[in-house]
Amino acid sequence: MDQAQLAPSAPPAQVNDDWRRWIAENLILGNNPHGLVQVLTSNGISQQAAMVEIDMALRSPYIQGANRLRSRLIKRDWVLDIHRKLNRLRPAVVERRERLTTEEFLNEYYSTNTPVIITGMMDDWPAMKKWNLDYFRERFADREVEVQFGRDADQDYELNNEAHKRRMKFGEYVDLVKSSGRTNDFYMTANNDSMNRQALTELWADVVQVPQYLNNEPNNRGFFWFGPAGTLTPFHHDLTNNFMAQVMGRKRLRLIPACEIANVYNNRHCFTPVDGRKIDLQRFPDMAKAQVLECVLSPGEILFLPVGCWHFVEGLDITVTIAFTNFRWDNDFYSNYPEFRDF
């Protein structure tokens, strides 16, 4: 009997739209068409069907148009690579500078997108002398606040922050922070700011706006972060320049310059699946090419986090941090941020 007349034991696999999207993405990325045929055939698609589908894709004006766009993106990557190479000429450390002048901060760090730890600028903060767990409980125990809870059960707790909001008395939260040891399951973050700014409004009288670098707009007083030892903020980048002013406890940070974006596996919005606690180079081999800086931020120090700079943060102690974005200079880098946020 002729082989063509034999009925297959199961319906043959078909090239559906999911496969076509996969073919298109891989061709646009420059992957070898012969390798794509092998993947298709290994998934049950006949060699003839696979070759026909890829040939149609290669001749498609849509793919040809996308390849022009790819060439433009390659050119932009080339420009970023220039910055990567030049950035490596700097020492691979986060500098500590005492009381930077306005001009020094602007010219050497803000305008060059370079992180720096500034010391000596929080000495006049009442918060540095007054704030502790007993003070929080005595003054604000009955205030209702909002906290992120249930983070341990959700690996995407930052992306899903709305689902983790819970309200409770501030005194109860202070007691929880004091008694829980190291944990990342709960944390009061900037995502809770809309409620907590009002609930704890008197705290802002203990914070100085650092006028050398920040404007004094009344609606931009800062963001209150408060959590136990062990809190984690996964690798991500912000859409603005940022100050982290450390009031209580220490935080360990790993920083990756914005120009390293090609190596950090950005997948959704401003996040990457790379775990900052232990970077898995088998799963994420391109991270071996990225420049990773490390520092520990101590009470009384301010870290400048440049816009686009990837950062992972771990609380080494019970910590309180005030974050600022109200700089004296242009800090609007979010107006033209991509609306489609799956990368």
N, C-alpha and C positions, 0 to 999 in steps of 0.2 A: 504494500500500500504506500502511495506517495506520502511523504512526511507532511506536506501541506494539508493533507486531508485529515490528519490526526487532530482530534479535538483536544484543546488544552484541559488539563485537570482542574484549573482554576482560571477565572478571568484574568487576562494580562493586566499589569499595572499601567495606568494611564498618566500622561503628562498633564496635570491639572494646573490651575492658576497659581497654586502655592509653589509648584515646581518652576513655573515660568518666572515668578518673582525671584526665586532663588537663582535661576539661570541668568536673569538680567543683572542682578546685583553682582554676581561673580564675574560676569563679562565686563561690567563697568569697572570693577576693581582690578581688572587686568589678569584674571586667572586663566590658565591654559584651557582652551575649549576641549582638548583631548582628555584632560583630567576630569572635566565636567561630564563627558560622555561616560567615563568609567564609573563615576558616582551614580549616575542615572541607571546604568545597566546593573550595578550591584544592588540597586533597589527594585529590581524586577521589571524595569522598562527595557524594551527591546533595543538593540544597538541601532537599528534602522530608525526607529522612532526618535531615539535620543539625538542621532546625527541630524535628522530632518529638523527637529525643534531648535537645535543650537544654530544650524545654518540659517533658519528663518530669523532667529534673534539677531545674528550677526549682520544680516542684510536689512534689518528693521531701521527705518529712519529715526525712530524713537531712541534706539540704542546709540545710533551714530550721533544724534544730538546730545545725548547724555555723555558721550565720550568727549565732546567739546567742553562740556561743563567739567568733566573730570580733569581735563588738561588745565583748566583754570584753577581748580582746587590743588592740583599738583604744584602749580606755580606758587600758590599761597603757602603750601607746606614747605616749599623751598625757602620762602621768606622767613617762615617760622624757624626753619632749621638754621638759618643765619643767626637768629637771636639765640637759639640753643647753644650754638658753638661759641658765640661771644659771651654768653652768660657763664660758660665754663671757665672763662678767664678770671672770674671772681673767686675768692676763697669760698669753699663749700660749707659756709657757716652762716648762722644768723647773727649779725653783729649786735653788740650791746653798746649803746651810745648814751652818755650822760647829758641830760637836758639839752637836746638838740634845739637850735634856734629855728625859727619859722623858715628861714631861707635854706638852712641845711637840710631840714626835713623835706621841703618841697623839691629842692634841686637834686639831692642825693638818693631819695627813696620814693617819695610819692610820684614824681614824674618819671622815674626809671622803673617803676613796678617792682621794687625790691623790698623784701621784708626787713624789719629791724625791730629790736627790742629797745625801748626808750626807758631810761631809769631817771629817778629824781623828780618826776613830774606829778607824783601823787602824794608828795609829802604833806601838802596842805589840805588833804581830803579828811574831813571829820570821820568819814567811814573807816579809815585806816585805824582809828583808835576806838571807835564805838562799836563797830559791827562784830558780833559773835552770836553763837546760837542762843545764849541766855538773853541777850539784848533783843533778838528777833522775837523770842517767845514772850518776853515781858511786855513789849510794846505792841505786838501785832497778832497775838495768839488767836483772837476771835475773828480776824479778817478772813473772808472767803477768797481763796486763790485758785488758780488753775495750774495743773501739773500734768506732764506726760507720764502715763502709766501703761504697764503691760508691754514694755519694749522687748523684753527677753523672748517673748513668744512670736515676734514678728521681725524677720531679718531686714525688712524694709520699713522699719519704724519711723525713719525720717521722712521718707516719701509718703507714708500713711499717717502723718502726724495728727491729722484731724480726728482719726479714729481712736487716738490714745489720750485724748483730753479728758481730765477728770477734775471735779471741784471738791475742795475740802478746806477745813480750817487751817490757817497758816501754822498755828501752834502744833497741830497734829502732824503736819508735814515736817516741821523742825524736829519733833520727837522721832519721826521715822528716819530722817537723815542721820540723826545722832545714834540710833540704835541698830541700824541695818548693816553696818560694816560695808564691805565693797560690793557694789551692785550697779548694774546699768538698767534695772527694771523701771526706775522712775527718775525723773529729772525735770526741773523747772527751767524752761528754755525760752528763747526769743519767740517761739511759736505760741507761747502763752501770754505774750506781752499785752495784748489788747485788754485783757482783764486785770492783770497784775499791776500794770502801771497805775491804775486808779486805786486798786486795793491797798497798795503799799506806797502811796504817793509821798508820804513824809520822808521816805528813804532818800528821795532825790535831793533833799536839802543837804545831805551829807556827801554829795558828789559834786566835784568841780569840773566844769566843762573843758578845761585845758585850752584856753583861748588862743594859745600860740598856734594850734592846729585846727580847732573846731570853731564853728559859729555858735551863737548862743540862742538859736531859735527855740522858743518855748515848747514846741511840739516834737523836738528831736533830742530829748534828754538822754536817751540811751535805752539799752535792753538789759534786763536783769536775768542772770543765769545763776542757779543755785542747786547744788546736788551733792550726793554722797561721793566718797572715794569710789572709783571704778566706773564712773560715767564715761560713755564713749560717744563721740560724734564721728560718724564714718567719713572716709575720704569724700570730699566734695569741694566745690568752689563757690564763692559768693558772686553776686551780680553787681556788687559795689566794693569800693575800698572799705576796710573795716579796721577798727581799733578793738583790741581785747585788753581791758584794764583789769588787772588781777588784784582783788581786794583780800580774799581769804584763800589759803591753800595753794597748791601747785598743780600745774597742768603740763603734761608732756605732749609735744606736738611733732608731727612729721609734716613737712611742707614740700610741695613739688611746684616749681615755677610754671606759670601759665603756658609758656612756650613749649612745654613738654606734653601738650594735650594728645599728640599722636601716639604716645606710649602708655597712656593711663587707662585705656579701655572705657572711655566715657560711653555709657549705654543709655541712660535715661536722665533727661534734664541736666542737673549739675552733679550727678553722682556717678560713681564707678563701683563695680563689684569687688575691686581689690581691697582686701582686708588690711588696714593699717597696722594691726597688731603683729602680723607676720605675713609679709608679702610672699605669695606663692608664685615663684618664678617658673614652675612647671606649668601651671595653669595660665599665667600671665607673663610669658617670656620677654615681651617688649619692655616690661618694667625694669629689666636689668639695664636698659639704656637711659632710663629717666634719672635725673638728679634729685635725690631725696635728702632734704636737710632736716636736722633734728634739733630741738631745743626744749628747755624746761622753763616755763614762765612762773615766776615767784611773786608773792605779794609785793605790791608797790611798783611793779613793772607793767609797761604797756607794750603790747605787740602790734605792730602795723602789719596787717594782712592785705597785700595788694589784690585788687580785683582779678579774678581768674586764677588766683594761686590756690592749688589743691591743698587741703589740709585735713589731717586726722588729729583728733584731740582726745586725750585720756586724762581723767581726773585722778591725780595721785593721792589727794587728800579730799576732805570735805572742802568744796570750793564755792566761792562767789566771784563772778566775773561781771563787769559792766562792759557792754559792747556799744560802740558808737559808729555812726555812718555820716554824721553831719559835718563833713570837712569844709574848710573854707574855700576849697577849689572844686571844680566840676567833678561830680561823682555820679553822673547819670550814665551808666553803662548797661542799663536794663531796657531802655526804650526800644532798642533795635535787636533785642535778644530773640532767637528763633521761636516762633509760635509752636511749631511742630517739635516736640521735645523727646522723641525716640530716635536715638542715634545709632 
